[in-house]
């Protein structure tokens, strides 16, 4: 009975093709991650603008309000930003314990 665990001899072309497929797949994953990061960044920027207008604060102060809300409630900054955009104000969450 042949051992199915033995490596199969691959031609250099087959190895190259496999490496190219792997690199292409990794590139597609990276593009998807970068697109998501860009979308998130835009949403956070828009939420900061809402807080700036609402509270008449600077960009840094508005971002700090969003970040502190995130930390105090254990909700990701991305989610706080989405909630700001949906509600038009800084959301209130239950505070985390600890």
C-alpha positions as CSV (number, residue, x, y, z in Angstrom):
1,X,0.0,0.0,0.0
2,X,1.6,3.3,-1.0
3,X,2.3,6.0,1.6
4,X,0.0,9.0,0.8
5,X,2.1,11.3,3.1
6,X,5.1,11.3,0.8
7,X,5.6,14.6,-1.0
8,X,4.7,14.6,-4.7
9,X,7.4,15.8,-7.1
10,X,6.3,19.2,-8.4
11,X,7.7,20.9,-11.4
12,X,9.3,24.3,-10.9
13,X,6.4,25.8,-12.9
14,X,3.8,24.2,-10.6
15,X,5.6,25.6,-7.6
16,X,5.8,29.0,-9.1
17,X,2.1,28.9,-10.0
18,X,1.2,27.9,-6.4
19,X,3.3,30.8,-5.0
20,X,1.7,33.3,-7.4
21,X,-1.8,32.0,-6.4
22,X,-0.8,32.4,-2.7
23,X,0.6,35.9,-3.2
24,X,-2.5,36.9,-5.2
25,X,-4.8,35.7,-2.4
26,X,-2.8,37.5,0.3
27,X,-3.0,40.7,-1.8
28,X,-6.7,40.4,-2.1
29,X,-7.0,40.0,1.6
30,X,-4.8,43.0,2.2
31,X,-6.9,45.1,-0.2
32,X,-10.1,44.1,1.6
33,X,-8.5,45.0,5.0
34,X,-7.3,48.4,3.7
35,X,-10.8,49.1,2.2
36,X,-12.4,48.4,5.6
37,X,-9.8,50.5,7.4
38,X,-10.5,53.4,5.0
39,X,-14.2,53.1,5.5
40,X,-13.8,53.0,9.3
41,X,-11.5,56.0,9.2
42,X,-14.1,58.0,7.2
43,X,-16.9,57.1,9.6
44,X,-14.8,58.1,12.6
45,X,-13.9,61.4,10.9
46,X,-17.5,62.1,10.2
47,X,-18.5,61.3,13.8
48,X,-15.8,63.6,15.1
49,X,-17.3,66.4,12.9
50,X,-20.7,65.8,14.4
51,X,-19.3,66.0,17.9
52,X,-17.3,69.1,17.0
53,X,-20.4,70.9,15.7
54,X,-22.6,69.7,18.6
55,X,-20.2,70.6,21.4
56,X,-18.2,73.4,19.7
57,X,-14.9,71.7,20.4
58,X,-11.7,71.1,18.4
59,X,-11.1,67.9,16.4
60,X,-8.8,66.6,19.1
61,X,-11.3,67.2,21.8
62,X,-14.1,65.6,19.9
63,X,-12.0,62.5,19.1
64,X,-11.1,62.3,22.8
65,X,-14.7,62.4,23.8
66,X,-15.4,59.5,21.4
67,X,-12.3,57.6,22.6
68,X,-13.2,58.1,26.3
69,X,-16.7,56.9,25.6
70,X,-15.3,53.8,23.9
71,X,-12.9,53.0,26.8
72,X,-15.4,53.7,29.6
73,X,-18.1,51.5,28.0
74,X,-15.9,48.8,26.4
75,X,-17.3,49.5,23.0
76,X,-15.0,49.8,20.0
77,X,-14.3,53.4,18.7
78,X,-15.6,52.3,15.3
79,X,-19.0,51.3,16.9
80,X,-19.2,54.6,18.9
81,X,-18.6,56.5,15.7
82,X,-21.3,54.6,13.9
83,X,-23.7,55.3,16.8
84,X,-22.8,59.0,16.8
85,X,-23.7,59.1,13.0
86,X,-26.9,57.2,13.6
87,X,-28.1,59.1,16.7
88,X,-26.6,62.5,15.9
89,X,-25.0,62.7,19.4
90,X,-22.6,61.0,21.7
91,X,-24.3,57.7,22.7
92,X,-24.7,56.6,26.3
93,X,-23.7,53.1,27.1
94,X,-23.7,51.2,30.4
95,X,-20.3,51.7,32.0
96,X,-18.1,48.7,32.2
97,X,-17.3,47.4,35.6
98,X,-13.8,47.2,37.0
